[in-house]
Amino acid sequence: MRLLKFSLLALLVISLSSCFEDRDDNAISASEINDFVWKGMNAVYLYKDEIPDLANDRFTTNNEYASYLNSFTFPENLFESVIYERETIDRFSVIIPDYIAFEQLIGGTSLSSGLEFNFYFKPGSSTEVFGIIRLVLNNSVADNLGLQRGQIFDAVNGTPLTEDNLSSLINQDSYTLNFATYNDNGTTIIDDDTIVPSMDSVQLTKAVYSENPVHQTEIIDVDGENVGYLVYNGFNANFNSQLNAAFSEFAANNVQHLILDLRYNPGGSVNTAVLLGSMVTGQFTGDVFSKLVYNSGLQEFNTEFPFVNSFDGQSINNLNLNKVYVLTTARSASASELVINSLGAYIDVIQIGDFTTGKTQASVTIYDSPDLTSNNINPNHTYAMQPLVANSINVNDIAVPGNGLTPDITLIESPSNFGTLGDINEPLLAAALADIQGLGRFSQPSIEFRTLKTNIDLKPYEDGLFIDNDWFFNRLEFE
């Protein structure tokens, strides 16, 4: 029989009853959505101690609490008011207006053209923009149209791209990309480069799409030794079996070196990150891979995640490696960083590319229900929240720094030479292969393109490190 512990629900009841012991729920006239926002953040928010308005003794009467809630016209305003240092510390907690759509997205299904982009200011301009296709998702609309990584465009529906119109043009469900070419004019100087429009174009109409994050695997022969190459684009637990199958392929081919391409992997499930770390190794089963540390009121629920040798009744295919190469960009975040940080305490991790995002915190989805789970959700609205609830650290208690993980070999992707993923001449992959061959390390000179970070076609778990909801709430409620 499982023993009921000092549960999350009990924490809520005690903290609120200590504020107003004679509370009558009918006396609370504030928005029930605002009520949910405050209670949820009070219960689990990682930075609760830093926010005076989330203190357990913040309110002494029902009327004081109701007045506080009523002072916020929209739940988004209340939510933002209790976020700790939004620009520098908590850049990632979000409030979700429609949890139904969010759950579909987090499962990997969305309305998509199958394209991911990078955007840059044109050389010499602070307003004009061009885009480049960085990734074409397998079996998507774009893939079926034959679009390829590295293609450049500077207009949509015939309208030249600018910083101001970019989002509205690209976020349409149907649009035409107008292609261009990049002309470096035979020099290494960016200021004289130009983007030359072409007559080529393609019409795209988004469709419902479910992405398998195991995007590509290759076996590369290097001086008689097999190198495994994996492009992995999201820690989605729905595709753990596909990830394990990729490592089965590597093991069957006696892979002696591994290159993990996480350059476009924004994160996802903590548990899947543990599986990936266990697949790379295999010799550390039972040892601590990573840890989660909660706020001061939830310290007894701090958790250690060990290396494992199975999941869901399946044996893990592992490689027993003592070194791994990881390719990164500034889009590599959270669970990707967790893997690098946690594996680095045990084996040699050679990071090639750019600084990562710099996100060490984990989040969980909480709902407006008696215990914040997806059971018995309030039917009167569809709001949910994804707040940061824990810090992720490795076995040595080291977190990912806020400015990201520093590459051992610095190589910034250049619009003039994106290369083809899996091609031995693609710059980041070529650098890893050169190091494996012992040809020496080199860093590419910094290329100062003015880039834009947009919300265009972001994955639902962009910059996310997610704790499985069932695991999280079971952990808080039972031992």
JOBEL-V584780 format. One record per residue. N is the residue number from 1. OMEGA is omega in whole degrees, 0 to 359 (NA if undefined). BURIAL is I if it has 9 or more other ideal C-beta (glycine too) atoms within 8 Angstrom, else O. Layout:
# JOBEL-V584780
N/OMEGA/BURIAL  N/OMEGA/BURIAL
This chain:
# JOBEL-V584780
1/180/O  2/184/O  3/177/O  4/182/O  5/173/O  6/194/O  7/176/I  8/179/I  9/179/I  10/177/O  11/179/I  12/183/I  13/182/O  14/183/O  15/182/I  16/180/I  17/177/I  18/178/O  19/181/I  20/190/I  21/181/O  22/186/O  23/171/I  24/185/O  25/181/O  26/182/O  27/181/I  28/185/I  29/181/O  30/179/I  31/179/I  32/176/I  33/176/I  34/177/I  35/177/I  36/181/I  37/183/I  38/182/I  39/181/I  40/181/I  41/176/I  42/184/I  43/194/I  44/188/I  45/183/I  46/185/I  47/181/I  48/183/I  49/182/O  50/185/O  51/182/I  52/182/O  53/177/O  54/182/I  55/180/O  56/181/O  57/183/O  58/184/I  59/181/I  60/180/O  61/175/O  62/183/I  63/179/O  64/178/I  65/181/I  66/179/I  67/178/I  68/181/I  69/182/I  70/180/I  71/179/O  72/183/I  73/182/O  74/178/O  75/178/I  76/180/O  77/177/I  78/181/I  79/181/I  80/182/O  81/181/O  82/175/I  83/183/I  84/175/I  85/186/O  86/186/I  87/188/O  88/186/O  89/180/O  90/177/I  91/198/O  92/179/I  93/181/I  94/169/O  95/190/I  96/180/I  97/184/O  98/184/O  99/180/I  100/177/O  101/180/O  102/180/I  103/177/I  104/181/I  105/184/I  106/176/I  107/177/I  108/181/I  109/181/O  110/173/I  111/190/O  112/170/I  113/183/I  114/179/I  115/167/I  116/188/O  117/159/I  118/178/I  119/183/I  120/168/I  121/176/I  122/179/I  123/178/I  124/182/O  125/176/O  126/180/O  127/183/O  128/189/I  129/166/I  130/180/I  131/176/I  132/176/I  133/179/I  134/183/I  135/173/I  136/184/I  137/185/I  138/174/O  139/178/O  140/176/I  141/183/I  142/180/I  143/181/I  144/176/O  145/177/O  146/178/O  147/187/I  148/173/O  149/177/I  150/178/I  151/185/I  152/176/I  153/180/I  154/178/I  155/175/I  156/184/I  157/179/O  158/180/O  159/179/O  160/182/O  161/172/I  162/178/I  163/185/O  164/185/O  165/187/O  166/185/I  167/183/I  168/181/O  169/185/I  170/184/I  171/175/O  172/179/O  173/178/O  174/181/O  175/178/I  176/174/I  177/176/I  178/189/I  179/180/I  180/175/I  181/179/O  182/181/I  183/180/O  184/178/O  185/174/O  186/180/O  187/175/O  188/180/O  189/184/O  190/187/O  191/180/O  192/177/O  193/179/I  194/173/O  195/188/I  196/179/O  197/176/O  198/178/O  199/184/O  200/177/O  201/177/O  202/177/I  203/181/O  204/173/I  205/184/O  206/179/I  207/177/I  208/187/O  209/176/I  210/186/O  211/167/I  212/185/I  213/174/I  214/193/I  215/187/I  216/171/I  217/178/I  218/170/O  219/185/I  220/178/I  221/178/O  222/179/I  223/177/O  224/177/O  225/182/I  226/177/I  227/175/I  228/179/I  229/182/I  230/170/I  231/185/I  232/194/I  233/177/I  234/181/I  235/183/I  236/185/I  237/179/I  238/182/O  239/178/I  240/181/I  241/178/O  242/176/I  243/179/I  244/179/I  245/177/I  246/179/I  247/172/I  248/177/I  249/180/I  250/181/I  251/181/I  252/180/O  253/176/I  254/179/O  255/181/I  256/177/O  257/182/I  258/174/I  259/176/I  260/178/I  261/181/I  262/189/I  263/179/I  264/183/I  265/184/I  266/176/I  267/182/I  268/190/I  269/174/I  270/183/I  271/178/I  272/176/I  273/177/I  274/179/I  275/181/I  276/178/I  277/179/I  278/178/I  279/179/I  280/185/I  281/182/I  282/183/I  283/184/O  284/183/I  285/181/I  286/177/O  287/183/I  288/176/O  289/180/I  290/181/I  291/170/I  292/181/I  293/185/O  294/179/I  295/189/I  296/180/O  297/183/O  298/185/I  299/182/I  300/180/O  301/174/O  302/192/I  303/171/O  304/178/O  305/180/I  306/166/I  307/183/I  308/178/I  309/177/I  310/173/O  311/177/I  312/178/O  313/179/O  314/173/O  315/180/O  316/172/I  317/184/I  318/187/I  319/178/I  320/183/O  321/175/I  322/177/O  323/175/I  324/176/I  325/180/I  326/180/I  327/186/I  328/167/I  329/176/I  330/177/O  331/180/I  332/190/I  333/168/I  334/182/I  335/174/I  336/179/I  337/177/I  338/181/I  339/180/I  340/183/I  341/183/I  342/177/I  343/183/I  344/177/I  345/184/I  346/184/I  347/180/I  348/178/O  349/179/I  350/182/I  351/182/I  352/178/I  353/184/I  354/170/I  355/176/I  356/186/I  357/183/I  358/179/I  359/183/I  360/187/I  361/178/I  362/181/I  363/177/I  364/177/I  365/176/I  366/188/I  367/177/I  368/179/I  369/183/I  370/181/O  371/177/I  372/178/I  373/179/I  374/176/O  375/177/O  376/180/O  377/175/I  378/184/I  379/187/O  380/178/O  381/182/O  382/178/O  383/170/I  384/178/I  385/175/I  386/182/I  387/170/I  388/183/I  389/184/I  390/171/I  391/176/I  392/179/I  393/179/I  394/185/I  395/179/I  396/179/O  397/179/O  398/178/O  399/173/I  400/181/I  401/183/O  402/178/O  403/175/O  404/179/I  405/185/I  406/179/O  407/173/I  408/177/O  409/184/I  410/176/I  411/181/I  412/179/I  413/182/I  414/178/I  415/181/I  416/182/O  417/179/O  418/182/I  419/181/I  420/180/I  421/180/I  422/176/I  423/185/O  424/178/O  425/176/O  426/194/I  427/183/I  428/178/I  429/180/I  430/179/I  431/178/I  432/181/I  433/178/I  434/179/I  435/177/I  436/180/I  437/181/O  438/182/O  439/179/O  440/181/O  441/177/O  442/175/O  443/180/O  444/175/I  445/181/O  446/177/O  447/190/O  448/170/O  449/176/I  450/185/O  451/177/O  452/170/I  453/185/O  454/175/O  455/183/O  456/175/I  457/175/I  458/173/O  459/183/O  460/179/I  461/181/I  462/182/I  463/186/I  464/170/I  465/191/I  466/171/I  467/177/I  468/186/I  469/182/I  470/180/O  471/183/I  472/185/I  473/173/I  474/179/O  475/182/I  476/187/I  477/187/I  478/167/O  479/NA/O
